[in-house]
Every structure is written in structure tokens, then in C-alpha cells.
Amino acid sequence: MAGAGPWRLTPESAARVIAANRSRAADILIDFEHQTLLSEQNGQRVLAAGWVDPRSLEYRPTGEEPGLYGRVKWVGDTAQLLEADLIRYISPVFPADPQTGEPLDLYHAALTNFPAIDEPISAALSARYCAPTPPEDPQMDLLKKLLAAIGLPDATSEADALAGVAALKAKADAAEAQIAALKAGSAAQPDPAKYVPIETMKGMQDQIVALSARINDDEAARLIEGAIADGKLTEPQRAWAEGLGKKDIAALRAYVSSAPAIAALKGMQTQGKEMGKPAGTTQLTESELAVCKAMGLSADEFIKNKEA
């Protein structure tokens, strides 16, 4: 912006300029003698003296030369010209509030020996020679990576960094000690007073299973004999009852307990023939018919079972 000012760079106006440049991808041009503004008049090419990273702008309110600063990359022989003091000042081009004179943005700048202003704003991108940013020290880069790996910020002091490393080492040592203790415990012989060998335990389990089976068989035999004697089972049902007892002794108990005692079955002796009844007789008595009905048998089936 042309004019004689006065211009004032305040913290608020500096913040506006910085915010305006944060989202810009193109670097800010520094030319020679404002050729960017004069090229249409003189027809000469605009040559870059340097470039400013717009995202590097920062406001420094204190110091020898307070103002707006940015990281500059000089090109060509610009650095030598500045070092030789052949060109000295930087002149920014910016729009300003006509009432307050505060800068609103930063368009570009020029190297010149005749700046329009000699205010802090003229120091905006470094009033004097700003050497190129030196490459980062590989050791410092490694240190930053190590700090990041242990969860510490780049600005961590040496003492805090060492303390953080020591704390991590102590945790690692404690973890190793716990692992070693667990390994030693797993390799140690078990206390015979607290543990039983697997072979012994399996033998005991087999014995218990065999004993339980024998007890169930004995109980099933008693239940079946008693049920036949009480008229709750017939001899042809013995095999079925024995199979049920082996499979589910509780079911056999329940059946025997709930089955009705048929009085006629109590008199069935000598291979199922009723006492005093001539052999070969096919006619059924009323008691035998009642048994057939209760057992779900036909007369022929009943007679066949009796004569078997």
C-alpha cells in the first residue's frame, strides 16, 4: 500500500497477518527494489531475491528489534549481497487500516536501500541479513525421535529426559524379574503335600467309576427282583429293566416306585404258570386278563410268555 503512514504493528494486527497467511500454500515473494510493482511500467522481469514460508510467521513483541519475523530462503547471490552490505533493508508491501495504520495482511516484500518506512514493520521478515536455516543436527533429530518414543515432548530438558529413561528402565527391570520368578516357579517340583500325580488321580477316578457302576448294578438287581416279587414287573420285562438300570438308575427307581402292584402277578410261579392251573390251558382267567390290560399285551402274547 502506497503512502507515508504512520503505520503501527500491534500484537492484534500481527495476529491478523499471521492468520491470513496460515492457510496459504505459496511462499511470500521477496524481490529487488519492488520490481513486482514496477514491472508493468518498465517491462523488466521480476526476479526473486528470496522466499518466506508463510506458515513460519511469528510476532516478537520484545527484543532489540520487535516485529513480525519469518523463515527466509535466499536465492541466487542474495546472501552474498546482504553479507557484503550491498543491499540492506527490506520493505514490505501490505494493506493497512486507513484509520489506525495497522497492517491487515502481507502481500510481498522487497530488498532495497531506500525503504519507505523505518519502523518495526520494516524489520518484518528480518531487517538485516537472515542466514538460511541450517540443516538440523542428526544427533538432535535422533534425540527428538528418542524423546517421542518414550512419550516426552521435544522441549524436555536433559535432566527430565534422563529421569524418564531411568524410570522406564526400572519398569523393564521389574518386569524381567517377575518373568524370571514365574519361570522359576513353573520349573520347580510341586509340593507332594499339596498335589497328587495325574496317574494316581486317574486311577482313583477309574476306581470310583467302577465302584459306582457296581453299586448301581446291585441296586438295580434288588429293585428288579423286588418289583417282580411285588407284581410290578414280569419276567419278560427283566432285560428291559436291567438295561434301564445301567443307563439311568434314578429312572428305574422312579418306575418301580410309581408302578402299580398287580396282585395276579404275585401268584405267577414256575415259569409263569399259575399254581393249580393245568398246563396247556389257553383260556385266561379274569386276573390274567387284567394283567394283559395293564401290561398292554394280547392274550396270545401273554400265553406265549407264560409257556416260554
Summary of the structure (lengths in Angstrom):
residues: 308
radius of gyration: 54.6
end to end distance: 129.8
largest distance: 151.5
contacts: 771
relative contact order: 0.07
helix: 50%
strand: 11%
